[in-house]
Amino acid sequence: MIEDVLSRANMLTALARVEANKGSHGVDGMSVKSLRGHLVQNWPTIRERIRNGTCEPSPVHRVEMSKPNGGTRSLGIPTVTDRLIQQAIAQVLTPVLDPTFSEHSYGF
């Protein structure tokens, strides 16, 4: 299954989704726009770390967001590399583990 996650087609789809979603940088400060260049230079190492089980997610960047009715809530923003890996995993596991989950349902 890990080879399905790491397949070129799956990773390119995940990359396109992360880029389309845009979003803020994580603790490493890398922007979504920098992700492709980062992968060109570092993908073989990242892929090998995923394969051998030594790849660990980075800490998340914590941001306090204001609530409309006052107060704040904490939001954790992963690095864009971690978002890419999470998206690639979700694309493979979701059809297997939750094939009947409605695209119109939202879980929190």
RODONU-731844 format. One line per field, with one value per residue: z, y, x of N, C-alpha, C in turn; chain; residue number from 1. Coordinates in steps of 0.2 Angstrom, whole numbers. Each point is the difference from the previous one (the first is absolute). Layout:
N
n.Z	(Z / ...);
n.Y	(Y / ...);
n.X	(X / ...);
ca.Z	(Z / ...);
ca.Y	(Y / ...);
ca.X	(X / ...);
c.Z	(Z / ...);
c.Y	(Y / ...);
c.X	(X / ...);
lumke	(A / ...);
kolba	(NUM / ...);
//
This chain:
108
n.Z	(0 / 3 / -4 / 1 / 6 / -1 / -4 / -6 / -2 / 5 / 0 / -6 / 1 / 5 / -4 / -5 / 4 / 2 / -7 / -2 / 5 / -2 / 4 / 7 / 1 / 0 / 5 / -6 / -1 / -2 / -6 / -2 / -1 / 6 / 1 / -6 / 1 / 6 / -3 / -4 / 5 / 4 / -5 / -3 / 4 / -2 / -6 / 0 / 3 / -4 / -5 / 3 / 0 / -2 / -5 / 4 / 2 / -2 / 5 / 2 / -4 / 7 / -2 / 3 / -1 / -1 / 5 / -4 / 5 / -1 / 4 / 1 / -5 / 2 / -4 / -2 / -3 / -4 / 0 / -5 / 2 / 6 / -3 / -4 / 5 / 5 / -5 / -1 / 6 / 1 / -5 / 4 / 6 / -2 / -6 / 4 / 4 / -5 / -4 / 6 / 2 / 1 / -6 / 1 / 3 / 5 / 2 / 6);
n.Y	(-6 / 0 / -5 / -2 / 1 / -3 / -3 / 1 / -3 / -4 / 0 / 0 / -4 / -3 / 1 / -2 / -5 / -1 / 1 / -4 / -3 / 1 / 4 / 0 / 3 / -5 / -4 / -3 / 3 / -7 / 4 / 0 / 6 / -2 / -3 / 2 / 6 / 0 / -2 / 5 / 4 / -1 / -1 / -2 / 5 / 4 / -2 / 0 / 6 / 1 / -3 / 2 / 5 / 4 / 1 / 6 / 1 / 6 / 4 / 1 / 4 / 3 / 1 / 5 / -2 / 6 / -1 / -1 / -4 / 1 / 2 / -5 / -3 / -6 / 2 / -7 / 3 / -6 / -2 / 3 / -2 / 2 / 6 / 0 / -2 / 4 / 5 / -2 / 0 / 5 / 2 / -4 / 2 / 6 / -2 / -2 / 5 / 4 / -5 / 0 / 3 / 3 / 3 / -1 / -5 / 3 / -3 / 1);
n.X	(4 / 6 / 1 / -6 / 2 / 6 / -5 / 3 / -5 / 0 / 7 / 0 / -5 / 3 / 5 / -4 / -2 / 6 / 2 / -5 / 1 / 6 / -2 / 0 / 6 / 4 / 2 / 1 / -6 / 0 / -1 / -7 / 2 / 3 / -6 / -2 / 3 / -3 / -6 / 1 / 2 / -6 / -4 / 5 / 3 / -5 / 0 / 6 / 0 / -5 / 3 / 5 / -5 / 5 / -5 / 1 / -6 / 0 / 2 / -6 / -1 / 0 / -7 / 0 / -6 / -2 / -4 / -5 / -1 / 6 / 6 / 4 / 2 / 3 / 4 / 0 / 5 / -1 / 6 / 2 / 6 / -2 / -3 / 5 / 4 / -3 / 0 / 6 / 1 / -3 / 3 / 5 / 0 / -2 / 2 / 6 / 1 / -2 / -1 / -3 / 5 / -5 / 1 / -6 / 3 / 0 / 6 / -1);
ca.Z	(0 / 0 / -7 / -3 / 3 / -3 / -7 / -3 / -2 / 6 / 3 / -4 / 2 / 6 / -1 / -3 / 5 / 5 / -3 / -1 / 7 / 2 / 7 / 3 / 2 / 7 / 4 / -4 / -3 / -8 / -3 / -5 / -7 / 0 / 1 / -6 / 0 / 6 / -2 / -5 / 3 / 6 / -1 / 2 / 7 / 3 / -2 / 4 / 7 / 0 / -1 / 5 / 7 / 4 / -1 / 5 / -2 / 4 / 4 / -3 / 1 / 3 / -1 / 4 / -5 / 3 / -1 / -2 / 6 / 5 / 1 / -5 / -1 / -2 / -7 / -1 / -7 / -1 / -6 / -6 / -1 / 4 / -3 / -6 / 2 / 2 / -6 / -4 / 4 / 0 / -7 / -1 / 6 / 0 / -4 / 3 / 7 / 1 / -6 / -1 / 3 / -4 / -1 / 3 / 7 / 3 / 6 / 4);
ca.Y	(6 / 6 / 1 / 4 / 7 / 3 / 0 / 6 / 2 / 2 / 6 / 6 / 2 / 3 / 6 / 4 / 2 / 5 / 6 / 4 / 2 / 5 / 0 / 4 / -4 / -3 / 2 / 1 / 6 / -1 / 1 / -5 / 1 / -2 / -7 / -4 / 0 / -4 / -7 / -2 / -1 / -4 / -5 / -6 / -1 / 0 / -7 / -6 / 1 / -2 / -7 / -3 / 1 / 5 / 6 / 2 / 7 / 6 / 3 / 5 / 8 / 2 / 7 / 1 / 3 / 3 / -2 / 5 / 2 / 2 / -6 / -3 / -7 / -1 / -4 / -3 / -1 / -4 / 2 / -2 / -7 / -5 / 0 / -4 / -7 / -1 / -1 / -6 / -6 / 1 / -2 / -7 / -3 / 2 / -4 / -7 / 0 / 3 / 1 / 2 / 7 / 5 / 6 / 6 / 0 / 3 / -2 / 5);
ca.X	(-4 / 5 / 2 / -6 / 0 / 5 / 0 / 0 / -7 / -3 / 4 / -2 / -6 / 1 / 4 / -5 / -5 / 3 / 1 / -7 / -2 / 4 / 1 / 6 / 6 / 1 / 6 / 6 / 0 / 0 / -6 / -2 / 3 / 7 / 0 / 3 / 8 / 2 / 0 / 5 / 6 / 0 / -5 / 3 / 1 / -6 / -3 / 4 / -2 / -7 / 1 / 3 / -3 / 3 / -3 / -5 / -3 / 3 / -5 / -5 / 0 / -6 / -2 / -7 / -5 / -5 / -7 / -5 / -4 / 5 / 4 / 4 / 1 / 7 / 0 / 7 / 2 / 6 / 5 / -3 / 2 / -4 / -6 / 1 / 0 / -6 / -5 / 2 / -2 / -7 / -3 / 0 / -4 / -8 / -5 / 0 / -2 / -6 / -2 / -7 / 0 / -3 / 4 / -4 / 1 / 6 / 1 / 4);
c.Z	(0 / -7 / -3 / 3 / -4 / -7 / -3 / -1 / 7 / 3 / -5 / 1 / 7 / 0 / -3 / 5 / 6 / -3 / -1 / 7 / 2 / 8 / 2 / 1 / 7 / 4 / -4 / -4 / -8 / -2 / -4 / -7 / 0 / 0 / -6 / 0 / 5 / -2 / -6 / 3 / 5 / -1 / 1 / 7 / 4 / -1 / 4 / 7 / 1 / 0 / 6 / 7 / 4 / -1 / 5 / -2 / 4 / 5 / -4 / 2 / 3 / -1 / 4 / -5 / 4 / -2 / -1 / 6 / 6 / 1 / -6 / 0 / -3 / -7 / -1 / -7 / -1 / -6 / -7 / -3 / 4 / -3 / -6 / 2 / 2 / -5 / -4 / 4 / 0 / -7 / -1 / 5 / 0 / -4 / 3 / 6 / 1 / -7 / -1 / 4 / -5 / -1 / 3 / 8 / 3 / 8 / 4 / 6);
c.Y	(6 / 2 / 4 / 7 / 4 / 0 / 7 / 3 / 3 / 6 / 6 / 2 / 3 / 7 / 6 / 3 / 4 / 6 / 4 / 2 / 6 / 0 / 3 / -5 / -4 / 3 / 1 / 6 / 0 / 1 / -5 / 1 / -2 / -8 / -4 / 0 / -4 / -7 / -3 / -1 / -6 / -7 / -7 / -2 / 0 / -7 / -5 / 0 / -3 / -8 / -3 / 1 / 5 / 7 / 2 / 7 / 5 / 2 / 5 / 7 / 1 / 7 / 1 / 4 / 3 / -4 / 6 / 3 / 1 / -7 / -2 / -7 / -1 / -4 / -2 / 0 / -4 / 3 / -2 / -7 / -5 / 0 / -4 / -8 / -2 / -1 / -6 / -6 / 0 / -3 / -7 / -3 / 1 / -5 / -7 / 0 / 3 / 1 / 2 / 7 / 5 / 6 / 6 / -1 / 3 / -2 / 5 / -4);
c.X	(4 / 2 / -6 / 0 / 6 / 1 / 0 / -6 / -3 / 3 / -2 / -7 / 0 / 3 / -5 / -5 / 3 / 1 / -6 / -3 / 4 / 1 / 7 / 6 / -1 / 6 / 6 / 0 / -1 / -7 / -2 / 3 / 7 / 0 / 3 / 7 / 3 / 0 / 5 / 7 / 0 / -4 / 4 / 1 / -7 / -3 / 3 / -2 / -7 / 1 / 3 / -3 / 3 / -2 / -5 / -2 / 4 / -5 / -4 / 1 / -7 / -1 / -7 / -4 / -6 / -7 / -5 / -3 / 5 / 4 / 5 / 0 / 7 / -1 / 8 / 1 / 6 / 4 / -4 / 3 / -4 / -7 / 0 / -1 / -7 / -5 / 1 / -3 / -8 / -3 / 0 / -4 / -7 / -4 / 0 / -4 / -7 / -4 / -8 / -1 / -3 / 5 / -4 / 0 / 6 / 0 / 5 / 2);
lumke	(A / A / A / A / A / A / A / A / A / A / A / A / A / A / A / A / A / A / A / A / A / A / A / A / A / A / A / A / A / A / A / A / A / A / A / A / A / A / A / A / A / A / A / A / A / A / A / A / A / A / A / A / A / A / A / A / A / A / A / A / A / A / A / A / A / A / A / A / A / A / A / A / A / A / A / A / A / A / A / A / A / A / A / A / A / A / A / A / A / A / A / A / A / A / A / A / A / A / A / A / A / A / A / A / A / A / A / A);
kolba	(1 / 2 / 3 / 4 / 5 / 6 / 7 / 8 / 9 / 10 / 11 / 12 / 13 / 14 / 15 / 16 / 17 / 18 / 19 / 20 / 21 / 22 / 23 / 24 / 25 / 26 / 27 / 28 / 29 / 30 / 31 / 32 / 33 / 34 / 35 / 36 / 37 / 38 / 39 / 40 / 41 / 42 / 43 / 44 / 45 / 46 / 47 / 48 / 49 / 50 / 51 / 52 / 53 / 54 / 55 / 56 / 57 / 58 / 59 / 60 / 61 / 62 / 63 / 64 / 65 / 66 / 67 / 68 / 69 / 70 / 71 / 72 / 73 / 74 / 75 / 76 / 77 / 78 / 79 / 80 / 81 / 82 / 83 / 84 / 85 / 86 / 87 / 88 / 89 / 90 / 91 / 92 / 93 / 94 / 95 / 96 / 97 / 98 / 99 / 100 / 101 / 102 / 103 / 104 / 105 / 106 / 107 / 108);
//
